[in-house]
């Protein structure tokens, strides 16, 4: 059950998640349209692929936080198909990013301080909701760096 007011940790990560979406969008838009699907080498990921991942995982994090469980029907093959579809265009990727942001923020803010201790069984091992609420911010920070690295290779950084 959520507390009447969001705890300091929850509020901090909600705001960091909002800022993360702003940063991811800015990083992507720094790259010329024609290079957003460019791969630096072989199977290296494109900027759009990374934005698509962030958008999907923000939504998945919201689902996990709200359900207090990993979705039993989660299908990794479907996830990769959805990611490829979203990564097909800047407009689709940014729309999905903005669609999942309020879901993630609302889920983060719904947690009480006591909820942060709840353990959730994940495919890679148990995590507390306190750890999971930090995931959207961590994941976006990580991918923002990767997107900016692509921008640096293309000479797009200020």
Buried (B, 14 or more C-beta within 10 A) or exposed (E): EBBEEBBEBBEBBBBBBBEBBEBBBEBBBBBEEEBBBBEEEEEEBBBBBBBBBBBBBBBBBBBBBEEEEBEEEEEEEEBEEBBEEBBEBBEBBBEBBEEBBBBBBEBBBBBBEEBBEBEBEEEEEEBBBBBBBBBBBBBBBEBBEBBBBBBEBBEBEE
